[in-house]
């Protein structure tokens, strides 16, 4: 569906729940379509709940219709017995409706009984309306997307933010700030009360600024005004946290996969536990000395290398609540 890719960054907060798998449904669709193509045979009468073959036939019927009819297509989808296939069919209908200029795709969403698929439906409808230059309508639909609402909201503004700062490097953070603030003010009336937009926007702005850097240095943050200095420092430290997790997700011998190879040794095997040691030992972990980087390293070392825990966890130092706290304080009269 073209969503934000799965991201192992701890508590990054912009993944929605995984959609139910439909590979089996697609396989059944292809089997039925290929088996019946050109045969002209009469469909056998069936009784009882729909079979997988029935589901596949109905799905294929929707997929191959030359034109879209929202009400009729949804009625056909609702005859499918398997929940995952029925939900995916409904989303296909919504996408087809979105292509038609005279159709409001969200009209189908309330007809979807399953919560996850209904939330996904509103997500897709919101994307349609932001492309149609109707931000208020898009934001209202994101607010109806349940557990996907915050991720949906991010999809409305992330493209513009990426164009502004992504891949440009942390040195551009100060001179791009005015444009970022205008983008923030554009979306705040639409999303401020219904999503985590307020702090997620600035979290992503500063993360994007630092993400291209091979060697992280928070000195650039000193060029920023007021509370943006601290937001910038948190953003850079979150990029360090993500890289730390990439290479050291679990204690050696602990639960789960250890992640990528650890040239030079795992965090739990290095002494002393300081920025210089891990920077020399693990590629991509070089940073300029800073107490915030060291505090993040100490925090995660305590989690990952603990015999009781043994795996990476969300950071209290640079998590979403830290950004929110800075913004709340800045906005307090």
Residue, then its C-alpha position, 0 to 999 in steps of 0.5 A: x500500500x506504499x506506507x511508511x516502511x517498517x522502522x526499527x527505530x525505538x519509539x519512533x512512533x510512525x508505524x501503524x499496525x500490520x495489515x493481515x496477510x493476504x498472500x493465500x487469498x491472492x494465490x487462490x485468486x490466481x488459481x481460480x482465474x487461471x482455471x476458469x479463464x475462457x472455460x465458460x462453465x456454469x458456476x456450481x451451486x453452493x450452500x453454507x459459508x463461502x469457501x476459499x474458492x468462492x472468496x477468490x472468485x468474488x475478489x477476482x470479480x472486483x479486480x477485473x471489473x472494467x468500471x468502479x461502482x462504489x455501492x455495488x463493489x462493496x456489496x460484492x466484497x461483503x459477500x467474501x467470508x475470509x476477513x483478511x480477503x474481505x478487508x483487502x477487497x474493500x480497500x481495493x474498492x476504495x482505491x478504485x473509487x479514489x481514481x474517479x473524480x466524482x467519488x468520495x472514497x470514504x463513503x465505503x469506509x463505514x461499511x467495513x465491519x473489521x476495525x483494522x480495515x476500516x481504519x486503513x480505509x480512512x487512511x487511504x481516503x485521507x491520502x486521496x484528499x490531501x492530493x486533491x488539495x483539501x487538507x481539512x477534509x484529509x485531516x478529518x478522515x485521519x482523525x477517524x482512522x483509529x490506531x492509525x490516526x497519528x501515522x495517517x496525519x504524518x502522511x499528510x505533511x511528511x512529503x513537504x517536510x522531506x522536500x525541505x530537509x531530507x538528505x540535505x544534512x544537519x548544517x541546513x537545519x538553521x537556515x531551513x527553520x523558517x520554512x519548517x515553521x511555516x509548514x508547521x503553522x499550516x498544518x497545526x490548525x488541522x492536526x494539532x488537536x487530533x494527533x501527535x503532530x505538535x511534537x512529531x513534526x519537530x522530531x522528524x525535522x531534526x531527525x531528517x537533518x541528522x540522518x545523512x551524517x556519517x559522524x554526528x555532531x550536535x554543535x550545529x544546534x547552538x545556532x538555533x533559537x530558544x527551545x529549538x536548540x534542545x529539540x535539535x539535540x534530541x533529534x540528533x541523539x535519536x539518530x544515534x540511538x537508532x544506530x546503536x540499536x541497529x548494531x546492538x539490539x540484544x545482549x550476546x546470547x540473549x533473546x531474539x536475533x542479534x541484528x547485523x554483524x558487529x565488526x569490532x565487538x558488541x556493545x556489551x563486550x566493549x570496555x570502557x563504555x564510552x563514545x570513543x570506544x564504541x565509535x572506534x569499534x563499530x562502523x557508523x557509530x562515530x560522534x562528537x563528544x557530548x554528554x547527551x550522546x553518552x547518557x543515551x549510550x549509558x541508558x541503552x547499555x544498561x538495558x541491552x547488557x542487563x542479564x535480566x533484560x538483554x534487549x534494546x528498549x525505548x529511551x526515556x531521555x530522547x523519546x516522544x515525551x521529551x520532545x513534548x515536554x520541551x514544546x509544552x514548556x515553550x508554549x506555556x505563558 
